[in-house]
Structure formats: structure tokens, C-alpha cells
Amino acid sequence: MSDPNCVFCKIARGEIPAKKIYDDNDVMAFHDIRPQAPVHFLLVPKAHIPTLYDAQPANQAALGKMLGLAGRLAREAGATDGFRTIINNGRVGHQEVYHVHMHVLGGPEPLGPMLHRK
């Protein structure tokens, strides 16, 4: 299912251009428009899943495929010595686009701590 107003659904339908690095029937990967690291792309399911709270058993294959592709695509993009995956979920998790997506970040230098410790 697709949401006519969702930016990631529009990218998946080809209505908004993106610098794609992977695309199949279930998922796609494309470069982040505001990269936070030398390697920064998003993996998204093509089905519209607003948050992980909304994920259903029928979504498991696509969500698993995202994890399964992350390493290969990160390495191909230049993150050869490690990378980080981030899925923000909901308001407290700072989710900006309400379509499940996984950030993959990496590069030649260490990324630093994920969260600042108090």
C-alpha cells in the first residue's frame, strides 16, 4: 500500500527523483539529501509503514531485507571498516518522515558516540 502524500512513497513511485543505489519490488535505497557522514543513505520498504509500531507480520520480509542489504550496500558505498544503522521511531525517537526508514552511515573515520552520555 502507498500513501499519496508520503515523500518516500512518492520517491518509490518515481514522482520525486532520488539518487538511488538499490531498487527492487520490496525495498529501495537512496542517498540522504542532507548527509551526516561521508556515507549516508536510506533503506526504505516500498510499502507504506508509518512507524515500527505499525509494522505487521506481512512486513517482516521487507524489513528483514533492509537489514540484509545494509552491509553490502554500505561496503559498496565506501564504508569498508564499519557503519551505523539508525531507525528513528515516533516523536520521542525524532522520526521526521512517517514512513519506516533506516539510515546507514559510515565513512573512513569513526562516527563518534551515538548518544551523549549524561
N, C-alpha and C positions, 0 to 999 in steps of 0.2 A: 504494500500500500504506500502511497505517496501523499504528501501534504502540498497543496498548490502554493502555499505561502512560505514554505521552508526553504532557506537558501541552499542547504545541502541537497534537498530533493531536486531543486532547480538545477544544480550542478550535475546531479546524476542523470537528469533528463536532457542535459545538453543545452539548457536555456541560459545558463551563465557559464562563461568559459573558465577553465581551471587548467593549471599546468599538471596534468595527470601523469602519474608514474605507474599506475596499475588500474585495470578495469576488467571486471568480469560480470556475470549475471547477478552476483550476490553482494559484492563489495567493490569499493574503489578507493584509490589512494591518490592524493594530490598535495602539492606544496602549499604550506600555510602562507597566507598573504601578508602576515606580519611575523616572520620567523624570529624565534627567540634563541636560536642556536644555528651553527653552520648547516646542520641537517635538521630540518623541521618540516614534517609532512603529517597529514591526517589520514587515517584509515576510517572509512565510514561504511555502514551497511547501506545498501540501496533502499531497503525497506525503511519506512519512517518509524523509528522507535524514539519517542521524545527523550526518555531518560532510562537508566538501568532499572529504575523502579517499574517501568512499563514493559521490560523485556519478558518475553514468554518462551516456553519450551520450543516453539516453532522458530524462534530467532537464534537458537543455540548454534546452528551450523554457521551462520554468517558471523556471529560474534567470535566463535572459535577460529574461523578462517582469518579474521583480523589478527588475532594473536599469532597464528601460524605463519602469516606473511610478514609480520613485523621485522623479524631478524633478517630475512633475505633482503627485503626492501631497504632496511637501514644500512646493511653492508653495501648494497649496490649504490646507495646514495652517498657513501663515503664515511659512514660511522662504523669503522672497522675494529675499534677497540672498546666497544660498549655503547649503549644507548639507553634512553629512559622512555618508558611509556606512561602516559597520563590520561586517565578518563575522568574528567570533572563531571559531577553529578548533582544537579539541583542547585538551589540558591546558595546554600552554605558551601557547596563544593565549587562555586564560581563557574558554573556552566553558563556559557554565553549564548550558544546556539542549542536550542532544544531539539536536537537530533543526535543520538548517541554518536560519539566520535572519539577516536583515540589519537592523541598526539604522540608522535615518535620524534624524539630529539636526540641529537648526538653531534659528534664532531671530533676533531683531533685533540682537543683539550678537555679536561674534566669539566663537568657541568656545574659543580658546586652542590651544596646541600639542597635537598628537595624542599624541606621546610626549615624555617628558622626555629631553633630550639629556644624555649623560654628559660 
